[in-house]
């Protein structure tokens, strides 16, 4: 009986000690993740300020600004940073004409097909060894991404998706992660209400802009 009692007490004490250590490890990991997310959000607001200070941010301006960001991908644990434009179906032809004249003669929205609205990648920096440039990919083809983008517009806040697939230009799944979005509204627009915020992203290819995920 004495042996059994001693065993139970030691076992209970060990379990409590293990649980305490585990809780501390979880808390440290959670705090680290939260700090990195906060840094990502800060950089997104910095990028929004870049667009607020200019009527039209060009590709070279984007590249120079991203190169000067204070926190790099190693510290944040991100895969990419980019910029989307909101393109309604009625404005698709004008948007493509503008992009092809300004930057890439073969710029297109992928995957092809008619959809009510597109959110193609206009600028993108992918960090790490797989640093190919993938422009034109439409984030609106994935319902979870589209819902998150629209919520960010309506609430004027950064919002993250759950786990989503990252796609190659041909639609193949490459890997998965989390996408974080922050809206950029047209300069000078009223954005006090959700309706005003939607209107500030609805007039033509140059009007509606999004900071794309840190993925």
C-alpha positions, 0 to 999 in steps of 0.5 A: 500500500505504501509503495502504491501510494508513493508511486501515485504521488510521484506519478501525479507530480511528474504529470503536473510538472510535464504539463507545466513545461508543455504549457510554457513551451506552447506559450513561448511558441504562440508568443513568437508566432504572434510577434511575427504576425504583428510584424507582417501586419506592420509591413503591410501597412507600410506598403499601403502607405507607399500606395497612398503617397503615389497615384500610380506605383510602378514596378521599379518603385515596388522593387526598390521599396520591397528591397528596403523593408526593415524585416526580411523573410527570415525573421517573419517566416513568409514566402512572398509579398505582393500586390493585387488589383481588383478587376471586374469582368467589364474592365478586364480588356482595359486592364490587360491592355494597360498591363501589357503596354506598361510592363509585360507584353504577354501579361495575362490572367490565369487561369483563363475564363470569365468570372465576375471579378478577378484579383490578379497578381500585379507585383510579387516577390517570392523569397527563397530559392524558388523565386520565380516571378508569377504575375497574373495569377487570380486569387479569386478562383479560390473561394476562401481567398475571395471571401477573405479579400472581400471581408478585408475590404468591408472591414478595412482590416488585415485578415488571414485565410485558413490553410489554403493551397498555393497554385502554379500558373497551370493550376497545379498545387505546389504547397500550402500555407496561410494568406494574409490580405490588407485592402488599399483604397483609392486615394481621396475616397470616403471609407467610413462605411462598408458600402463606401469601401466597396465603392472605393475599390470598384471603378476600373483596374487602377482603382481597386488595389490589395496588398497581397498575402505574406504567404 
